[in-house]
Amino acid sequence: MKGMLLAAIAMLGLVDGVATFAVPMSRQGVLILVAAAAYLYGWRLAVRYGWWILGSVAALGALLAHNSDRDPFNALLTFGSFVVLPWLIGRFRRQQADLIAAAADRVTRLERERELVAGRARAQERARIATDMHDSLGHELALIALRAGALELAPGLTDENREAAAALRRNAVDATDRLRQTIGILRDEPAPAEPLDESIEALVERAAEAGMRVTLETDAAPLPPLAGRTVHRVVQEALTNAARYAPGAEVRVGVAVAGTIAAVSVRNSGRRSEIPSGKGSGLVSLDERVRLLGGTFRAGPVEGGFELRAEVPLEHSKIDVTWQGSR
């Protein structure tokens, strides 16, 4: 406001110096007020109001200029100096202020967008951590529970050692449940898929070394990265569930490629009472992931046990591969 008043005073001084020679002393005070009003209206009001008020001020200025001097040139000079010029200067100052405000608003929006991008990056990192925890730690905990269960049934153990093995198995199962709860806290956004760093053969071999009775039948050549990652996750989740819910059961893993489809099936012979009801977070994640690739997924009880089947397209260049991760 102070800058506006100073500009108005300077402008009025200029106008007064230019045009007062054509205006009698008795009229100069009124014309200065007219000039100040024109400037302030040009500065403060929107265009649709400015034109209306400028017309009123212009009429008053024209009347004063005409009555002050009958010379048309001097009247026009007085009108332009005390009405038009002050209003134009006011409009210019307003437009300048609007541009500055728009620039400040743009800077604010850019800063907000930068914060949103940074927040999204943090959320994606949390989702990646949650996915890694489910894929790696969840599987390892299931294998620990499987080893503990095998140790619990081993002959020659004292009751104390057998109880310790049973406690270890229970603790591993509880840790898996707590891990799933932690994943629910960490996971806010979809996690990007990461490169596959373990083959299906190595995954099955590691489960067998942990004591699982598992066999693998496959004739599939190396799969494309995204399809290979999905097939790996299907087998990993199936083995994890078998180790957790059906320890000691026989597990058969099959992977085959027919045309542009990779078919994977994992069946265990666990008793029906040992099969979990409904879908856990891992199975829901697999269902979403396979369907987003354009494939099919099914998991549920079958005659003689529990089976998980999935068909994963090998070609998905036009498919949105953003998947929901573990819940």
N, C-alpha and C positions, 0 to 999 in steps of 0.2 A: 504494500500500500504506500509506503514511504517513497519507493522508486517511482510509482505512478504519479504521485503528487509533484515530485521534483521534475519529472518529464513534462507534466502539465504546465508548471510554472515557466520552465524554459521555453516551451512551445508558445505560450502566451506572450512571453517577452519578445520572441521572434516576430510573431504576428503583429504585435503592437508596434514594433519598430518598422515593419514593412508597410502597414496600412493606415496608421494613425494620421498620416499627412492628408488622407482623403476623408477623415471623419472629424466632425467638430468635437471639441473637448467635452461638451455636454452629453455626447452619445457614446464616448469611448468606454465608460464604465459598463454600460449595458451590453455593448458588443463583446467586451472581454468576458462577461458572464455567459453570453451566448456561445462564445468559443469554448469556454470551459465545459459547458453543458454538452456541446457536440463531441468534444474529446472523451468525456466520461461516458457518454452513451455509446460511443464507438468502442470503448474499452470494455465496458461492463455487460452490455446486452448482446443477445444473439442477433443474427442478421435480420430475422423477420421482424423483431422489435426495433432494431436499429434503424431500418429504413423508415418505419412509421414515425419514430421520434425525430429522425433527421429531417423528415419533411416538415414537421412542426417548427423545429429550430430554424430550418432554412427559410421558411415563410417569414418568421420573425426577423431573421437576419436580413432578408431581402427588403422587408418593409423599412427597417432601420437604415439600410444602405441607400435605399431610394430616397428616403426623406432627408438623409444627410447631404446628399449631393445629387443634383439632377443629371450630372454627366454619366452616361451609361457605362463608360469604361471604368470610372472610379467606383461606381456602384457594384459592377461585376468583380472588381478587384477586392473590394471590401467584403462582398459575399463569399468569394473564394477563400479569402484569408481568415475570416472569422467563423465560417461554417464548414465549408467543404474540407479544407486542409486539416483543421483540428479533428474532424471526424475520421478522416483517412488515417491520420497518425494513431488515433485510438484503436481503429480496426487493426492496423498493422501490429500494434503492441499486443492486442488480444490474440491474434493469430500466432505471433511469436510465442506467447505464453502457452497457447494450446499445443504447439509443436514441442515445446520443452516438456510439458506434462505427458504428451504421448510418448516421447522418448523415455521418460522416467518409467512410465507404465510398461513399456516394452522391456526395459532392463529388469523390472520386477518380475515380469512373466518369464524371461529367460532364466533368471535365478531360480524361480519356482520349478521350471522344467528341469533344470540341472539337478535340483534336489530330488525330483521325482525319479530321474534316471539313476541317480546314485542309490536311492531307496530300492528301486527295482533290482539293481545289481546286487545289493545286499540280500534281498529276498531270494534271488536266484541262487546265490551262494549258499544260503541256508537250505534251500531245497536240494541243492547238489549234495550237501553234507548229509541231509536226511536220507537221500536215495542211497548214498554210499553206505551209510550205517545199516540200512535195511538189507542191501544186497550182500555186503561183506560180513558185518558183525552178526546180523541175524542168522546167516548161514553157518558161521563158525560156532555160534552158541548152540545151534541145533546139533551140530556134530559133537560138541562137548557133551551135550545131554545124551546123545547116542552112545558115545564111548563110556560114559558113566553108567548107562543102563546095561551095557555089555559087561562091564566090570562087576556090577551088582549081581549078575547071574553067573559069574565065573565060579568054578568049583574051588574048594580049598581056602576060601576066605573065612576069616573069623567074623563073628557077628558084628564086632566093632567096625571092622573094615567094610563089611557089607552095608552097614548103616551109614558110614561116611560116603560110600559111593552113591547111595540113595539120596542123601542130602545134597551131594554135588549135582545129581541129575535134577532135583527139584529147584535148586538155586539157578541152574542154567535155564530152566523153563521160565522161572520168575524173571530172570534178567531179560529174556526175550520179550516177555510181556511189557516190562518197563521200557525196553527199547522202542517198542511200537508206540507207546504213549509219548515218548520223547520225540519220535518222528512226527507225531501229530502236532506238537508244539513248533518244531523247527520248520515244517513244510508249509509255506504260505503261497508259493508260486511254482509253476511247472519247472522242473529241472531239465536242463539240456542233456541229451544222451551223450555218453562218453565212449571212447573207443574200446572195443573188446580186447581184453588182455589175457584171456584164458579160454582154451578150447573146451568143447563139450567133453571130449575124451578126458582131459585133465580134470574137469569138474567131477565126472563120474568116478574117475580113479581115486580122487581125494576122498570122496564119500565112501568108497569101498575100503580104503585104508583106515577109515574111522570105525569100521565094523559093520557097515550097511551091506546087506546082500543085494547088490545091484548089478544089473547087466545092461549093456548098451548095444543096440543094433542100429547101424547107420551106413548108408551108402552115399551120403551127401558130400559133395565137394565143398571147399571153403565158400561160405555164403557172403553176400554183400554186407558191408559193415552194419547197416541199420537192421537188416533182417537177422544177421548173425547175433547181434546184441539182443534182439528180442527173443530169439530161440534160446539163447543162453539163459536169459532171465526166466523163461518158462521152465526150463529144466531145473534151474537153481531153486526156484520157489517150490517146485514139486518135491525135490529132494529134501528141502528144509521142512516141509509139512510132513513128509513121510518119517523123517527122523524125530519129529516132535510128537506126532499123533499116532504113529504106527511103528514104534521101535521094534526091531526084529523081523518086520515083515519083508517079504521079497519084493523088490522093485525092479520093474522093467522099463527101460528108456528106449524109445525109437525115434529116429530122425531120418526123414526121407524127402527127396525133392522130386516133384512131378510137374514138369513144365515150368511154370513161373510161380509155383507154390511150394513152400517148405512146410511139410507136415511134421508135427512133433506130438508124441504121446508119452505120458508117464503114468504107469499103473502100479499101485501097490496092493498087496494082499492083506492089508490090515482088516481086523474084524470091524463089523459095521458099528459097534458101540464105540470104537476108537476113532471113528471118522468125525471130524468137526462138522457141526451143523452150520449152514449159511456160508458166507464168503468173508474171509478176513481181509485186512487191508492189502496184503500182498496179492491175493487173487483179484481183488477189485482193480488194483493197479495194472495187473497183467491184462485183464479184460479191456480196460480203457486203452492200453498201449497197443494191443493187437488190433482192436477195432479202428483206432485212428490210422493204422497202416492199411486198412481195408481188408483185414483178415477176420477170422472167426475164432471164438474161444468158448470152451465149455469145461466145467469142472464139477464133478459130483459123484455120488455113489454109483457103482456098477455091480454086476453080479460078481461076487468074490472079492470085492475091495473098493478102491477109490481110483478114479481115472481123471487125468487132466489132458485135454486135447486142444491143439491150436493149429490153425493154418495161417501162415504168414506169407503175404505176397513178396516176391523178390524184387519186383519193379514197383516203385511208388513215387515217381518223379513229380506227379501232380497231386500227391496226398499231403495234407498238413500233418507233419510229424511231431508237432508239439504235444507231448503226452503229460499226463497228470502226476506221474511219480507215485511214491508210496504215501498212503494216507495214514 
